Amino acid sequence: MRRLSTYLLAAAALWIATFATANAGERVKEFRGSGNTTTAIFRVESPWVLDWRVDSDYDQGVAIDISLVEAHTGRHVGRVLHTKRKGNGVKLFRSSGLYQLRISSSLARWTVKIDQLTREEAELYTPKKSNGKRFNL
């Protein structure tokens, strides 16, 4: 009986791990750098998140600005991030398309990950308010 319980517990854990992995966000692209660039084109379907991290050897003078651009037209969709400090965060998007990121940075090492989400995962996302305003693209 004890062996059966252990087997059932292990099977349940394996099933939960498989289910959680199947529903996890899928990595679309990852970009890393330390200067100014326009990234390669990436295709995403709604919803998706941009997961960013900024690091530096300095506490002052750090700056990064990231804008979302439509890949084929070059149209500026909007500013994704503007900060003058080290840190990290995520931003949820509810638009599909072919995009690029225009990144301008100073004294910063940056990593940007684009992850495709399921609708269920997007519902769990709670955006922070910035100066009392919500920014959605």
Secondary structure as GFF3:
##gff-version 3
##sequence-region A 1 137
A	DSSP	alpha_helix	2	23	.	.	.	ID=ss1
A	DSSP	beta_strand	26	33	.	.	.	ID=ss2
A	DSSP	beta_strand	37	38	.	.	.	ID=ss3
A	DSSP	beta_strand	42	44	.	.	.	ID=ss4
A	DSSP	beta_strand	48	55	.	.	.	ID=ss5
A	DSSP	beta_strand	63	70	.	.	.	ID=ss6
A	DSSP	beta_strand	76	83	.	.	.	ID=ss7
A	DSSP	beta_strand	87	93	.	.	.	ID=ss8
A	DSSP	beta_strand	97	106	.	.	.	ID=ss9
A	DSSP	beta_strand	109	116	.	.	.	ID=ss10
A	DSSP	alpha_helix	119	123	.	.	.	ID=ss11
###
